[in-house]
Amino acid sequence: MRASRSCSPYAGRDNARCRPFECNPRNATSTQTAVEAARRVHLKLRSVPLTAIHVDSTQMPKGRRILLVGPSMRYLGGQAVQARRLMQGLQSLDAVHVAYLEVDPALPAPFASLQRTPILRTLVTSVAYIFALLRTVPAFDTVHIFSASYWSFLIAPTPALLVGRLFGKRVLLNYHSGEADDHLTRWGWHAKPLLRLADLIVVPSEYLVDVFRRHGLNAVPIANHVDVGAMLTRERASMVPRFFSNRNFESHYNVRAVIEAFATVQRSIPSAELVIAGNGSLRNTLESQVASLKLRNVTFIGAVQPERMPSLYAAADIYVNASLIDNMPLSLLEAYASGLPVVTSDAGGIPWIAADRETALVVAAGDVAALAGAMMATAADPVEALERAARARAFVVARFAWISVANDWLEAYLVTPQTARPDSASQ
């Protein structure tokens, strides 16, 4: 039986916005019940693999057939992690049959050698991807496409959109980028017509619903879900403190500000520690920043497989995020699920999931002094910090566990296209 809820992703344009603390929880009657239910789902799905596929349409079972199209897990990233989790969740449902097609397939020899050359890599990978779409899409009822922005939008989602429409399939575009507003402003002349090819645009936050609406496109929100059962929690009666950051090393994630704020913290708390997980184009710059500031107890641990992340959250005392552009960061929700006190910027869609002094300490994006102050305030008052963390964990369990979003995805797959065309907002 479906739980009642106050905020449907299919609510009309005039409905009140669904903010974190204005909606009724739609799960079990208690946090503990929800946690145990999520844990059972996790144990059931732990061994499910995520692989690229080759499908014989005659072998497909009866039922709604969903093809997920997204990035491979060879390269760590938020979309790949979320794709894996969605794949696993859908495989637990009797109403659908699901498979996965990689937008960046690894090619067999001798073609694999071509993927080591930048320009040739894009060419041969794109050809292989399009060929796989043409061979695979006919076997499915719905094509669910993961999408980012800019060039990635053209290279990965666009071929799947076109092939899906070519074969008359229901096409669902799952747009994740926090850079949507800039993308639709600067590239809208071609992005908007392509987006209107989708029967439904799904985004993970009400923030992106607003962005798309401002550009004349209708989108429905279905939240990224967190594997609550995989998260590890521990008592934090006192704090060292150990700060933790796990955003990738690109300018819009602003890890530089985390390091700069930590320098201020360490002058007041000499024993403070900072663990930084991730990788990216700014790694050398960030390591040089740590050296130039003569910081102690700072550890770079590189890119981390998703399976290792729960232990890193559990080992930390305070999670820190300073992003300048963002949507609904999965890492923030995972920190909540781990019972980890959070300090974060208010970039993009973060205010939809982080209420200052309720679930986190929230500061203005780019304000390094405020970030440092919030980090020190959290370390100085562990009792209040842990109370916020407990509220944040209950919030995640009620709204972002698989059992909270599974029915939303079923609606998205089963609702008739005429009721949810993405261009209906502009009519």
Secondary structure by P-SEA (a helix, b strand, c coil): ccccccccccccccccccccccccccccccaaaaaaaaaaaaaacccbbbbbbccccccccccbbbbbbccccccccaaaaaaaaaaaaaaacccccbbbbbcccccccccccccccaaaaaaaaaaaaaaaaaaccccccbbbbbbcccccccccaaaaaaaaaaaccbbbbbccccaaaaaaacccccaaaaaacccbbbbccaaaaaaaaaacbbbbbbccccccccbbbbbccccccbbbbbccccccccaaaaaaaaaaaaaacccbbbbbbbcccaaaaaaaaaaaaccccccccccccccaaaaaaaaccbbbbbcccccccaaaaaaaaacbbbbbcccccccccccccccccccccccaaaaaaaaaaaaacaaaaaaaaaaaaaaaaacccccccaaaaaaaacccccccccccccc
